[in-house]
Amino acid sequence: VLVRTHYAGNLGATARVMRNFGLSDLVLVAPYARASDLEARRMATHGLCVLDSARVVSDLSDALADCALAFGTSALT
């Protein structure tokens, strides 16, 4: 789950890493950047399938609705 992602490259890089680890359920909460952005697609490399199937939801509670356990990090101080 990525929340309000500003940089398209981060979407693509996340999709690439998820594909490398066998993960496929990417959820984007109210993203500023778009998965269709050229930079996102360029950074996704072999993770385009993950990027293309990403779900977009409006708030974090929708993204975590089917989760039993969640951990979070932030770059904000």
C-alpha positions as CSV (number, residue, x, y, z in Angstrom):
1,V,0.0,0.0,0.0
2,L,1.4,3.4,-1.0
3,V,-0.4,6.5,0.3
4,R,-0.5,9.8,-1.7
5,T,2.6,9.0,-3.7
6,H,4.0,12.1,-5.3
7,Y,6.7,10.7,-7.6
8,A,5.8,8.4,-10.5
9,G,9.2,6.7,-10.3
10,N,8.4,5.5,-6.8
11,L,5.3,3.7,-8.1
12,G,7.3,1.9,-10.8
13,A,10.2,1.0,-8.5
14,T,7.8,-0.4,-6.0
15,A,6.1,-2.5,-8.7
16,R,9.5,-3.8,-9.8
17,V,10.6,-4.8,-6.3
18,M,7.2,-6.4,-5.6
19,R,7.6,-8.5,-8.8
20,N,11.1,-9.5,-7.8
21,F,9.7,-10.9,-4.5
22,G,6.7,-12.5,-6.0
23,L,4.2,-10.0,-4.7
24,S,1.3,-8.7,-6.9
25,D,-1.3,-6.8,-4.9
26,L,-0.3,-3.2,-5.1
27,V,-2.8,-0.7,-3.7
28,L,-2.5,3.1,-4.2
29,V,-4.3,5.4,-1.8
30,A,-5.2,8.7,-3.4
31,P,-2.0,8.9,-5.5
32,Y,-0.8,12.2,-6.9
33,A,1.4,10.4,-9.4
34,R,-0.2,8.1,-12.0
35,A,0.7,4.5,-12.8
36,S,0.4,5.4,-16.5
37,D,3.1,8.0,-16.2
38,L,6.2,7.3,-18.4
39,E,8.6,7.5,-15.4
40,A,6.5,4.9,-13.5
41,R,6.5,2.6,-16.4
42,R,10.2,3.1,-17.1
43,M,11.1,2.3,-13.4
44,A,8.8,-0.7,-13.3
45,T,11.0,-2.7,-15.8
46,H,9.7,-6.3,-15.3
47,G,7.0,-5.3,-12.9
48,L,4.6,-3.7,-15.4
49,C,2.0,-6.4,-14.6
50,V,2.0,-5.3,-11.0
51,L,1.8,-1.7,-11.9
52,D,-1.0,-2.2,-14.4
53,S,-3.1,-4.2,-12.0
54,A,-2.6,-1.8,-9.1
55,R,-5.9,-0.9,-7.3
56,V,-6.6,2.8,-6.6
57,V,-8.7,3.6,-3.5
58,S,-9.6,6.8,-1.9
59,D,-8.5,6.2,1.7
60,L,-6.3,4.0,3.8
61,S,-9.2,2.2,5.5
62,D,-10.3,0.9,2.0
63,A,-6.8,-0.3,1.3
64,L,-6.5,-2.2,4.6
65,A,-10.0,-3.6,4.7
66,D,-8.9,-7.2,4.0
67,C,-5.7,-7.1,6.1
68,A,-5.4,-8.8,9.4
69,L,-2.1,-7.1,10.3
70,A,-0.4,-4.0,8.9
71,F,2.9,-2.1,9.6
72,G,3.6,1.4,8.4
73,T,6.5,3.7,7.8
74,S,6.8,7.3,6.7
75,A,9.4,9.7,5.4
76,L,7.5,12.6,7.0
77,T,8.9,14.1,10.1
